[in-house]
Amino acid sequence: MLSKWSRNECGNTDDKKLHGKKIRVGIAYIVTVILLCGLFLAAVNTGSLKVSFPELFRGLFVAYDSNVAAIYDLRFPRIIISMLAGAAVAVSGVLFQAVLKNPLADPGIIGISSGAGLAAICMTTLAPALYFFTPVAACIGGIFAFFIVYVLSWKGGLSPLRIILTGVAVDAFFTGFSSVVSSMSGGDRNGVASIVEGNIAQKTWEDVRTLLPYVAVGLVLALLSVRKCNLLALEDKTARSLGVNVNRARIGISVVAVILASISTAIVGAVSFLGLIVPHIGRLLVGSDHRKLIPFSALAGAVTFLFADTLGRTIARPYEVAAPVVMSVIGGPFFLVLLRRKK
């Protein structure tokens, strides 16, 4: 048996480790918030018009300023949309990885985003007057795509590799079909083409008002699911012994994940790898506890996608590279590294 001194030493060591972990998590949150604020100001000043922070504050809250008004109407909507969509896709990736117990799950890779995009394109093409309900159509398309992937992947159980391969095939099918519909519609830049190409250059405050309520509801539902996400990390038998209806929990969390991925796809187009990269970075910085991981992923997702959009605006000036394209270029090598590291 351990002596009293040894037990005290072990207890002190554990307390120090726990305290150090809390400090590391706190620092990660603080740094991410600072990065988001700094990147927001950088994005505001990316372009021909530039204003200082005092000028921006005065123009927004004190007196009219033509430069600030132009920035407010042209840049603020795309910045806010980038942050909302980034947070939604990142949290969706966390939820999918928890449900499927697959660290390589991502709404863009397994076909959810492309299914949602196809539904959004059909709604925009066939009923443009119902544009506000495009996210609802996208959610239905995303759920349908997830159902197809789930059914086709089932063969005496769910294999992570089978899910990825099936998702890639479903994603290719829906992406190709979306391109066909875009070509038949004439490629309206403000509607169909913006969804297909992930172009957010012409987004307005109307798009912000369309996206915001869906993202807010989805993120709240995700935060309410943190306990079930933690329990799903256990073996199914263990989770059931704790009183969890595993199948019902998986379905409920999957629906929330599909909603978050679909609503962002309806506005900014399909975004690949964002839901893969951010959760892995989050686990390295704040751990696997979803009480910390989900809020951190929302912040980090907003930072990552806003960075991708800002980089896309500057890297080939005066032309723009769509933020989803930037994410694909960054995320592709990251995905290959993960594949090589995982068994």
C-alpha positions in Angstrom: 0.0 0.0 0.0 1.1 3.6 -0.6 2.1 5.6 2.3 0.2 8.7 3.3 3.1 10.9 1.9 3.0 9.0 -1.4 -0.8 9.4 -1.7 -0.5 13.1 -1.0 2.3 13.4 -3.6 0.1 11.6 -6.2 -2.8 13.9 -5.4 -0.7 17.0 -5.7 0.7 15.8 -9.0 -2.9 15.2 -10.4 -4.0 18.6 -9.1 -1.1 20.3 -10.8 -1.8 18.5 -14.1 -5.5 19.5 -13.9 -4.6 23.1 -13.1 -2.1 23.2 -16.0 -4.7 21.7 -18.4 -7.2 24.4 -17.3 -4.6 27.1 -17.9 -3.8 25.7 -21.4 -7.5 25.6 -22.3 -8.0 29.1 -21.1 -5.0 30.4 -23.1 -6.3 28.6 -26.2 -9.7 30.3 -25.9 -8.2 33.7 -25.3 -5.7 33.4 -28.2 -8.5 32.3 -30.5 -10.8 35.2 -29.5 -7.9 37.7 -30.0 -7.1 36.1 -33.5 -10.8 36.4 -34.4 -10.9 40.1 -33.4 -7.6 40.9 -35.2 -8.7 39.0 -38.3 -12.0 40.8 -38.3 -10.3 44.2 -38.4 -7.9 43.0 -41.1 -10.8 41.7 -43.2 -12.5 45.1 -42.8 -9.4 46.8 -44.2 -8.7 44.4 -47.0 -9.4 46.2 -50.2 -9.1 49.7 -51.7 -10.9 51.4 -48.8 -9.1 51.4 -45.5 -10.2 52.9 -42.1 -8.7 52.9 -38.7 -10.5 51.4 -35.7 -11.5 54.9 -34.3 -12.8 55.9 -37.8 -14.7 52.7 -38.0 -16.2 53.2 -34.6 -17.2 56.8 -35.3 -18.7 55.9 -38.7 -20.8 53.1 -37.2 -22.0 54.7 -34.0 -21.4 58.5 -34.0 -21.5 60.2 -37.4 -22.0 59.2 -41.0 -18.8 58.4 -42.9 -19.1 57.5 -46.6 -16.1 55.1 -46.4 -17.4 53.3 -43.4 -20.9 53.1 -45.0 -19.4 51.5 -48.1 -17.4 49.0 -45.9 -20.5 48.3 -43.9 -22.7 47.5 -46.9 -20.0 45.6 -48.9 -17.6 43.9 -46.5 -19.5 43.4 -43.3 -22.0 40.9 -44.7 -19.4 38.6 -46.2 -17.3 38.8 -43.0 -20.2 37.9 -40.8 -21.3 35.2 -43.2 -17.8 33.7 -43.2 -17.7 33.6 -39.4 -21.2 32.1 -39.1 -20.6 29.5 -41.8 -17.2 28.6 -40.4 -18.5 28.1 -36.9 -21.4 26.0 -38.3 -19.3 23.7 -40.5 -16.6 23.2 -37.8 -19.2 22.2 -35.1 -20.9 20.0 -37.7 -17.6 18.1 -38.1 -17.2 17.6 -34.4 -20.7 16.2 -34.2 -20.2 13.8 -37.1 -17.0 12.6 -35.7 -18.7 11.9 -32.4 -21.6 10.1 -33.9 -19.6 8.0 -36.4 -16.6 7.5 -34.1 -14.6 8.4 -37.1 -11.9 11.0 -36.9 -11.9 11.5 -40.7 -15.6 12.3 -40.9 -16.4 15.7 -42.4 -19.7 17.0 -43.9 -17.8 18.0 -47.1 -16.0 14.6 -47.5 -19.0 12.3 -46.8 -21.4 14.0 -49.2 -23.6 16.0 -46.8 -22.6 19.4 -48.1 -23.0 18.4 -51.8 -26.5 16.9 -51.1 -27.5 20.1 -49.3 -26.0 22.2 -52.1 -28.0 20.3 -54.7 -31.2 20.9 -52.8 -30.4 24.6 -52.4 -29.7 24.9 -56.1 -33.0 23.3 -57.1 -34.9 25.6 -54.7 -33.1 28.7 -56.1 -33.7 27.6 -59.7 -37.3 26.4 -59.4 -38.7 28.8 -56.7 -36.5 31.9 -56.4 -39.3 33.7 -54.7 -38.8 31.3 -51.7 -35.2 32.1 -51.3 -35.5 32.6 -47.5 -36.5 28.9 -47.2 -33.4 27.7 -49.1 -31.7 26.6 -45.9 -34.8 24.4 -45.2 -34.5 22.7 -48.6 -30.7 22.4 -48.0 -31.4 20.6 -44.6 -33.7 18.2 -46.4 -31.1 17.5 -49.0 -28.4 17.0 -46.4 -30.5 14.6 -44.4 -31.2 12.7 -47.6 -27.5 12.5 -48.4 -26.6 11.3 -44.9 -29.3 8.6 -45.1 -27.9 7.4 -48.4 -24.3 7.3 -47.1 -25.5 5.5 -43.9 -27.5 2.9 -45.8 -24.9 2.2 -48.5 -22.1 2.0 -45.8 -24.0 -0.6 -43.7 -22.7 -4.1 -44.1 -23.1 -5.9 -40.8 -22.0 -2.7 -39.1 -20.5 0.6 -40.0 -16.8 0.7 -41.1 -15.1 4.1 -40.9 -13.3 3.4 -44.2 -16.5 2.3 -45.9 -18.3 5.5 -44.8 -15.5 7.6 -46.2 -15.4 5.8 -49.5 -19.2 5.8 -49.9 -19.3 9.5 -48.9 -16.7 10.3 -51.6 -18.8 8.6 -54.3 -22.0 10.3 -53.1 -20.3 13.6 -53.0 -19.0 13.2 -56.5 -22.5 12.3 -57.8 -24.3 15.3 -56.1 -21.5 17.7 -57.1 -21.8 16.6 -60.7 -25.5 16.9 -60.7 -25.3 20.4 -59.2 -23.0 21.4 -62.1 -25.6 20.1 -64.5 -28.4 22.1 -62.9 -26.2 25.2 -62.8 -25.4 24.8 -66.5 -29.1 24.4 -67.4 -30.1 27.4 -65.3 -27.6 29.7 -67.1 -25.4 30.1 -64.0 -27.1 33.0 -62.2 -24.1 34.6 -60.3 -26.3 35.7 -57.3 -28.1 32.4 -57.0 -27.1 29.0 -58.4 -23.5 29.8 -59.4 -22.7 31.3 -56.0 -23.7 28.1 -54.3 -21.9 25.8 -56.8 -18.7 27.9 -56.7 -18.8 29.0 -53.1 -18.7 32.6 -54.1 -19.6 35.0 -51.3 -18.4 38.2 -52.8 -21.9 39.6 -53.5 -23.6 38.5 -50.3 -25.8 41.1 -48.6 -27.4 41.7 -45.3 -30.4 39.8 -46.5 -28.2 36.7 -46.7 -27.0 37.4 -43.1 -30.6 37.6 -41.9 -31.3 34.3 -43.7 -28.3 32.4 -42.2 -28.2 33.8 -38.7 -31.3 32.3 -37.1 -30.6 28.8 -38.5 -26.9 28.9 -37.3 -28.0 30.2 -33.9 -30.5 27.4 -33.4 -28.1 24.8 -34.6 -25.3 25.9 -32.3 -27.6 26.0 -29.3 -28.8 22.4 -30.1 -25.1 21.4 -30.5 -24.3 22.8 -27.0 -27.2 20.9 -25.6 -25.8 17.7 -27.0 -22.4 17.8 -25.3 -23.2 15.2 -22.7 -24.5 12.7 -25.3 -21.4 13.3 -27.4 -19.2 12.5 -24.5 -21.2 9.3 -23.8 -21.1 8.2 -27.4 -17.3 8.2 -27.1 -17.7 5.2 -24.9 -18.4 1.6 -26.0 -22.1 1.2 -26.9 -22.6 -1.3 -24.1 -21.2 1.1 -21.6 -23.3 4.0 -22.8 -26.5 1.8 -22.7 -25.6 0.8 -19.1 -25.6 4.5 -18.2 -29.2 4.8 -19.5 -28.4 6.3 -23.0 -30.5 5.3 -25.9 -27.5 5.1 -28.3 -29.5 4.9 -31.6 -31.7 7.8 -30.7 -28.8 9.9 -29.5 -26.9 9.2 -32.8 -29.9 10.1 -34.9 -30.6 13.3 -32.9 -27.0 14.5 -33.0 -26.7 13.6 -36.7 -29.7 15.7 -37.5 -28.1 18.7 -35.7 -24.9 18.1 -37.6 -26.7 18.0 -40.9 -28.6 21.2 -40.1 -25.4 23.1 -39.4 -23.6 21.8 -42.5 -26.6 22.3 -44.7 -27.5 25.9 -43.8 -24.0 27.0 -44.4 -23.9 25.2 -47.7 -27.1 27.0 -48.8 -25.4 30.3 -48.5 -21.6 29.9 -49.0 -21.6 26.6 -51.0 -19.9 23.3 -50.1 -16.9 23.6 -47.8 -14.6 20.7 -47.6 -12.0 19.9 -44.9 -13.1 22.7 -42.5 -15.1 20.2 -40.4 -12.0 18.0 -40.4 -9.2 20.4 -39.6 -10.7 22.5 -36.8 -11.9 19.6 -34.6 -8.4 18.0 -34.7 -6.8 21.3 -33.8 -9.4 21.7 -31.0 -8.6 18.3 -29.6 -4.9 19.1 -29.5 -5.5 22.4 -27.7 -8.5 21.9 -25.4 -8.9 18.1 -25.3 -11.8 15.7 -26.3 -14.4 16.9 -23.8 -17.2 18.2 -25.9 -18.1 20.7 -23.3 -14.9 22.6 -24.3 -14.4 21.2 -27.8 -17.7 22.4 -29.3 -17.5 26.1 -28.2 -13.8 26.2 -29.2 -14.5 24.6 -32.6 -17.1 27.3 -33.2 -14.6 30.1 -32.5 -11.8 28.3 -34.4 -14.1 27.6 -37.3 -15.0 31.2 -37.6 -11.3 32.2 -37.5 -10.3 29.6 -40.1 -13.0 30.3 -42.7 -12.7 34.1 -42.3 -8.9 33.7 -42.8 -9.6 31.6 -46.0 -12.0 34.3 -47.3 -9.6 37.1 -46.5 -6.6 35.2 -48.1 -8.7 34.5 -51.2 -9.4 38.2 -51.6 -5.7 39.1 -51.4 -3.7 36.3 -52.9 -4.6 36.9 -56.6 -5.7 40.6 -56.4 -7.6 42.1 -58.3 -9.2 38.6 -58.8 -10.7 36.6 -56.0 -10.2 32.9 -55.0 -13.3 31.5 -53.3 -12.9 30.6 -49.7 -14.0 26.9 -50.2 -11.3 26.6 -52.8 -8.7 28.0 -50.3 -9.9 25.5 -47.7 -9.6 22.6 -50.2 -6.0 23.6 -51.0 -5.1 23.8 -47.3 -7.2 20.8 -46.2 -6.1 18.3 -48.9 -2.6 17.9 -47.6 -3.9 17.9 -44.0 -6.3 15.1 -44.8 -3.5 13.0 -46.4 -1.3 13.5 -43.3 -4.2 12.2 -41.1 -4.8 9.2 -43.3 -1.1 8.2 -43.0 -1.1 8.7 -39.2 -4.3 6.7 -38.6 -4.3 2.9 -38.6 
